[in-house]
Amino acid sequence: MDPVESAPELVVVGAINVDLIARVARAPGRGETVADGELTRQPGGKGANQAVAAARLGARVRMIGAVGTDALGEYLRDAVSSAGVDVAGIQTADGDSGTALIVVDDDGENSIVVCPEANLRIDPDCVSVAAGSAILAQLEVADAVVESAIAQTSGFVAINAAPARPFSASILERADLFIVNEHEYELLPALRDARLVAVTLGADGARLLRRGTIIASASSRPARVRNSVGAGDAFSAALTLGLLRGDEPAVALARACEVGAAAVEDDRSQPALSALDEYAVGTHENR
C-alpha cells in the first residue's frame, strides 16, 4: 500500500492565529517596561499548530477554522496549506484574523494574550466532516463548531480542553480522549470520570488516565527550551495519531512526550517535525 494512502486521516477543528512574539531576556512584571525585545511574526493558533504538526508527523490532515478578510487571512491560509494540510474547510469571516500576543523569555517560558476575532465567527452550519473521520479539536472556538463536527462522525474524537473553560455535555460524552496540562486538569473536575485523559506534566512527562485511574506514564527527556508555545500542540497531535493508528497507549504516550520535547527546542509555534516513527520511545510504564 502507498505510504500516503496508509497514513492516518485526521480532521483538526480549531483556531488559526497570527503569533506576534516578543522574545526578551526577562518577562516584564506588572506595570513594568522591558526593553531590547526581538519581535517576530509567525503563523499560530492551537488548531493550526496541531494541524501542521499532524501533517509533519505523517498524517493526512484537513483543517476546519476561519481567517479574516484582512491581509493576514491569506498569509495564515497559505501557511497551513504549505505544510500539506487540506484547507478547503477554512472559512473566510468578515473582519480581522485572530492574533496572539506572546512574550517569551530566555528560559522559553511564555505569557499569551489571544484576540480571537475570526475564530469566533466560524459558521457551524458550514462545517462539513465525512462520516467516520477522526477529529482533534480544542476549546479556542465555540462549542457549537466542535459539536457540529463531532456530530457528523462515528470516528475517534480527541479534545484538547484548552483553554480550560466550561464546555457542553455533548462534547464531554462524545470525546474518546481529552488532552490537558495538569493545571487544566485541576480546573476541569468533569474530566475525573472521562473515559481517557492525557495529562501533561511539563518536564516531568505525562500520564494517561482511564476513568480517573492512571494506566500509563511516560517521562520526558531533557530538552533545551527555546519556545514552549507549540509543545502541547505537537504532543496532542502525536498522541492522537499514535492512538488512532493502534499504538499501545503507553507507547503512544511516550512517543508524544518525545515529540513535545523536540517542539520546545524549536523557536517556532509550528516547529519542524519528523515522521512520527522517527521519535524513539522513551521511558514508559503501564500501570
C-alpha positions as CSV (number, residue, x, y, z in Angstrom):
1,M,0.0,0.0,0.0
2,D,1.2,3.5,-0.8
3,P,2.5,5.2,2.4
4,V,0.4,8.2,1.7
5,E,-2.8,6.1,1.4
6,S,-2.0,4.2,4.6
7,A,-1.3,7.4,6.6
8,P,-3.8,8.2,9.4
9,E,-6.5,10.7,8.3
10,L,-7.4,13.5,10.8
11,V,-9.7,16.5,10.8
12,V,-8.5,19.3,13.0
13,V,-11.0,21.8,14.3
14,G,-9.7,25.0,15.9
15,A,-8.2,28.4,16.0
16,I,-5.9,30.0,13.4
17,N,-3.9,33.0,14.6
18,V,-1.0,35.2,13.8
19,D,1.5,35.0,16.6
20,L,3.3,38.2,17.4
21,I,6.2,37.0,19.5
22,A,8.4,39.3,21.6
23,R,11.5,37.5,22.8
24,V,13.1,39.1,25.9
25,A,15.6,38.1,28.5
26,R,13.0,38.5,31.2
27,A,9.3,39.0,31.0
28,P,8.0,42.3,32.4
29,G,6.3,42.4,35.8
30,R,3.0,44.3,36.3
31,G,3.4,47.9,35.3
32,E,7.0,47.3,34.1
33,T,8.6,48.0,30.7
34,V,11.3,45.8,29.4
35,A,13.5,47.0,26.5
36,D,15.6,45.2,23.9
37,G,12.9,42.8,22.8
38,E,13.1,41.0,19.4
39,L,9.8,40.8,17.5
40,T,8.8,38.1,15.1
41,R,5.5,37.3,13.2
42,Q,4.6,33.6,12.8
43,P,1.6,31.6,12.0
44,G,0.0,30.0,15.1
45,G,-3.3,29.2,16.9
46,K,-3.8,25.9,18.6
47,G,-5.9,24.5,15.8
48,A,-3.4,25.4,13.1
49,N,-0.5,24.3,15.2
50,Q,-2.0,20.9,15.7
51,A,-3.0,20.5,12.1
52,V,0.5,21.4,10.9
53,A,2.2,19.2,13.5
54,A,0.0,16.2,12.5
55,A,0.8,16.7,8.8
56,R,4.5,16.9,9.5
57,L,4.3,13.8,11.7
58,G,2.9,12.0,8.6
59,A,-0.9,12.2,8.8
60,R,-3.3,13.3,6.0
61,V,-4.9,16.4,7.6
62,R,-7.9,18.6,6.9
63,M,-8.3,21.8,8.8
64,I,-11.6,23.4,9.8
65,G,-11.4,27.0,11.1
66,A,-11.6,30.6,9.9
67,V,-9.4,33.5,8.9
68,G,-10.4,37.1,8.4
69,T,-10.8,39.2,5.3
70,D,-7.7,41.2,6.3
71,A,-4.3,40.8,4.6
72,L,-3.2,38.3,7.2
73,G,-6.0,35.9,6.3
74,E,-4.3,34.7,3.1
75,Y,-0.9,34.6,4.9
76,L,-2.4,32.2,7.5
77,R,-4.2,30.1,5.0
78,D,-1.1,29.7,2.9
79,A,1.0,28.8,6.0
80,V,-1.3,25.9,6.8
81,S,-1.6,24.8,3.2
82,S,2.2,24.9,2.7
83,A,2.5,22.2,5.5
84,G,0.4,19.9,3.4
85,V,-2.9,20.4,5.1
86,D,-6.2,20.5,3.2
87,V,-7.5,24.0,3.8
88,A,-10.9,23.6,1.9
89,G,-12.6,23.7,5.3
90,I,-11.1,27.0,6.4
91,Q,-13.8,29.7,6.2
92,T,-13.3,33.4,5.5
93,A,-15.1,35.6,8.1
94,D,-15.6,39.3,7.8
95,G,-13.1,41.3,9.8
96,D,-9.7,40.7,11.3
97,S,-7.9,37.4,11.7
98,G,-7.1,36.0,15.1
99,T,-4.0,37.3,16.8
100,A,-1.9,36.2,19.8
101,L,0.5,38.5,21.6
102,I,3.2,36.3,23.1
103,V,6.2,37.2,25.3
104,V,8.9,34.5,25.5
105,D,11.8,34.8,28.0
106,D,15.3,33.3,27.8
107,D,14.0,30.2,29.6
108,G,11.5,29.6,26.9
109,E,8.6,30.3,29.2
110,N,5.7,32.3,27.7
111,S,2.7,34.5,28.5
112,I,0.0,34.9,25.9
113,V,-2.9,37.2,25.2
114,V,-5.3,35.9,22.5
115,C,-7.5,38.1,20.4
116,P,-9.8,35.5,18.7
117,E,-11.5,37.7,16.1
118,A,-12.3,35.4,13.1
119,N,-12.1,32.3,15.2
120,L,-15.3,33.4,17.0
121,R,-17.1,33.8,13.6
122,I,-16.8,30.3,12.3
123,D,-20.2,29.2,10.9
124,P,-21.1,25.8,12.5
125,D,-23.7,25.3,9.8
126,C,-20.9,25.3,7.2
127,V,-18.7,22.7,9.0
128,S,-18.6,19.5,7.0
129,V,-17.0,16.3,8.2
130,A,-17.1,12.9,6.5
131,A,-18.7,10.1,8.4
132,G,-16.0,8.0,10.2
133,S,-13.4,10.8,10.3
134,A,-11.2,11.1,13.3
135,I,-11.3,14.6,14.9
136,L,-8.9,16.6,17.0
137,A,-10.4,19.8,18.4
138,Q,-9.6,22.5,21.0
139,L,-11.6,25.0,23.0
140,E,-10.4,28.2,21.4
141,V,-13.5,28.1,19.2
142,A,-17.2,28.0,20.1
143,D,-18.7,24.8,21.4
144,A,-21.2,24.9,18.5
145,V,-18.4,24.5,16.0
146,V,-16.9,21.5,17.8
147,E,-20.4,20.0,18.3
148,S,-21.2,20.3,14.6
149,A,-18.0,18.5,13.7
150,I,-18.3,15.6,16.2
151,A,-22.0,15.1,15.5
152,Q,-21.2,14.2,11.9
153,T,-18.8,11.3,12.6
154,S,-18.6,8.0,14.3
155,G,-14.8,8.2,14.4
156,F,-12.3,8.8,17.1
157,V,-12.7,12.2,18.8
158,A,-9.9,13.9,20.8
159,I,-10.4,17.2,22.6
160,N,-7.5,19.3,23.8
161,A,-9.5,21.0,26.5
162,A,-7.6,24.3,26.4
163,P,-8.1,26.9,27.4
164,A,-9.7,25.4,30.5
165,R,-13.3,26.5,30.4
166,P,-16.8,25.0,30.9
167,F,-17.9,23.1,27.8
168,S,-21.1,21.3,26.8
169,A,-22.2,17.9,28.0
170,S,-22.3,16.6,24.4
171,I,-18.6,17.2,24.0
172,L,-17.8,15.5,27.3
173,E,-19.9,12.5,26.4
174,R,-18.7,12.1,22.8
175,A,-14.9,12.5,23.3
176,D,-12.8,9.4,23.3
177,L,-9.7,11.3,24.6
178,F,-9.1,14.5,26.4
179,I,-5.7,16.2,26.5
180,V,-4.9,18.8,29.2
181,N,-2.0,20.0,31.2
182,E,-2.0,19.5,35.0
183,H,-3.4,23.0,35.7
184,E,-6.2,22.5,33.2
185,Y,-7.0,19.1,34.8
186,E,-7.4,20.7,38.2
187,L,-9.8,23.3,36.7
188,L,-12.0,20.7,34.9
189,P,-13.3,18.3,37.5
190,A,-15.7,16.8,34.9
191,L,-12.7,15.0,33.4
192,R,-12.2,12.8,36.5
193,D,-14.6,10.3,35.1
194,A,-13.8,10.7,31.4
195,R,-13.0,7.5,29.5
196,L,-9.5,8.6,28.6
197,V,-7.5,11.7,29.7
198,A,-3.8,12.5,29.0
199,V,-2.3,15.0,31.5
200,T,0.9,16.6,30.5
201,L,3.4,17.5,33.3
202,G,5.9,19.7,31.5
203,A,9.4,18.5,32.0
204,D,8.1,15.5,34.1
205,G,6.4,13.9,31.1
206,A,2.8,12.8,31.0
207,R,0.2,10.4,32.4
208,L,-2.8,8.6,30.8
209,L,-5.8,8.1,32.9
210,R,-8.9,5.9,32.3
211,R,-11.9,6.9,34.4
212,G,-9.5,8.6,36.8
213,T,-7.1,5.7,37.2
214,I,-3.5,6.0,35.8
215,I,-3.0,3.3,33.1
216,A,0.3,4.6,31.7
217,S,3.0,7.2,32.4
218,A,6.0,8.5,30.4
219,S,9.0,10.6,31.3
220,S,10.3,13.5,29.1
221,R,13.9,13.7,28.0
222,P,15.9,16.8,29.0
223,A,15.4,19.5,26.4
224,R,17.0,22.9,25.7
225,V,13.9,25.0,25.8
226,R,13.6,27.7,23.2
227,N,9.8,28.2,23.0
228,S,7.1,26.2,24.7
229,V,4.2,27.7,22.8
230,G,3.7,24.8,20.4
231,A,4.9,22.0,22.6
232,G,1.5,21.0,23.9
233,D,0.0,21.2,20.4
234,A,2.7,18.9,19.0
235,F,2.1,16.5,21.9
236,S,-1.6,16.5,21.2
237,A,-1.1,15.7,17.5
238,A,1.4,12.9,18.2
239,L,-0.7,11.2,20.9
240,T,-3.9,11.4,18.8
241,L,-2.1,9.9,15.8
242,G,-0.4,7.2,17.8
243,L,-3.7,6.0,19.4
244,L,-5.5,6.4,16.1
245,R,-3.2,4.0,14.3
246,G,-3.4,1.5,17.1
247,D,-0.2,2.0,19.1
248,E,-0.3,0.7,22.7
249,P,-1.3,3.6,25.0
250,A,1.9,3.6,26.9
251,V,3.9,3.7,23.6
252,A,1.8,6.4,22.1
253,L,2.2,8.5,25.3
254,A,6.0,8.0,25.4
255,R,6.4,8.9,21.7
256,A,4.2,12.0,22.2
257,C,6.5,13.1,25.0
258,E,9.5,12.8,22.6
259,V,7.7,14.9,20.1
260,G,6.8,17.5,22.7
261,A,10.5,17.7,23.8
262,A,11.5,18.2,20.2
263,A,9.0,21.0,19.8
264,V,10.3,23.1,22.7
265,E,13.7,23.1,21.1
266,D,12.4,25.0,18.1
267,D,11.8,28.8,18.1
268,R,8.5,28.4,16.2
269,S,4.9,27.8,17.3
270,Q,4.7,25.4,14.4
271,P,8.0,23.5,14.8
272,A,9.8,21.4,12.2
273,L,9.0,17.8,13.0
274,S,9.9,14.4,11.5
275,A,7.7,11.4,10.8
276,L,6.2,10.0,14.0
277,D,8.1,6.7,13.9
278,E,11.4,8.6,13.9
279,Y,10.9,9.6,17.5
280,A,12.4,7.0,19.8
281,V,10.1,5.7,22.5
282,G,11.4,7.0,25.9
283,T,10.7,5.6,29.3
284,H,7.2,4.4,29.8
285,E,5.3,2.4,32.3
286,N,2.0,0.6,32.3
287,R,0.0,0.8,35.5
